Amino acid sequence: MTMKINTIGIIAKDNSEAVKQTVQRLVDFINQKNCKIAFDQSTDGLIENVTCVDRITLAKQSDLAIVVGGDGTFLSAVRSLAEHNIPVLGINLGRLGFLVDISPDDMLQNLEQIMRGEYVEERRFLLEAHVERNGQLISKADAFNDVVVHIRDVARMIEFETYINGQFVNYQRADGLVVSTPTGSTAYALSSGGPLLHATLDAIVVVPICPHTLTNRPLVVNADSKVEIIIGESKQSTSQVTFDGQTAFDVNPGDKIIIRKKQEMITLIHPTSYDYYEILRAKLHWSEQL
């Protein structure tokens, strides 16, 4: 079903000259289409004489959110928009990204097609994590890429137990553990030796970081699984749980991190030329001849 676009929300990375120029071109195009614009607070100072709104207000007012920046900007935007059922489109101003797949050079042409209803729609899920201490909830957050348990400051191993759906999996010593969505399988999980999961798979990957045994391997489980991590005793260092590499929370021995698939999903909008495998080839340098 083609979405009806009356108002477009704009979220930006910063106030650099490249972002300013891209947002201005975007604003001029949207105005020509007689659509309204909701400016996120992140765009403050980019466009003169406009009123900026908070992220929740933008989500309520907009039919489509356009994120101008790199994958990091996109990750932050998705986490804040997931519960508001608004589709998201990324304009890439960083390095070639897995998430923001429209370049500024192709932006207007692709937007023209999208406004005509010519686009690829993709549904992806997030993770939600709760941190419990002595049976009490002390922190919670969402992640579009991954939830990572690791040492906070120094290069030491941590000890932890892992359970899936209440069943004991293992007790291990490692630099940490990555629990990733298919979207995040191309991020920290990949660099830790995890498999690539197609972005639309309904699965979660659990990847140890530098485990202290060669027999520990990544594990792929159904996305409806509940993953529990219990921090072991360690007097030498402080452990931390990180969400998408952007927000973090210190955890103590005995703390439990419970990770599940988030009920609300996010809809990504791609141009009709979108090719997931082409992005993999470009990012991972596949098919290159030496």
Secondary structure, DSSP 8 states (H G I E B T S, - for coil): -----SEEEEEES---HHHHHHHHHHHHHHHHTT-EEEEEGGGTTTSTT--EE-HHHHHHH-SEEEEEE-HHHHHHHHHHHGGGT--EEEEE-SSS-SS--B-TTTHHHHHHHHHTT--EEEEEEEEEEEEEETTEEEEEEEESSEEEEEESSSS--EEEEEEETTEEEEEEEESEEEEE-TGGGGTHHHHTT-----TT-SEEEEEEES-SSTT---EEEETT--EEEEE---SS--EEEEETTTEEEEE-TT-EEEEEEEEEEEEEEE-TT--HHHHHHHHHTTT---
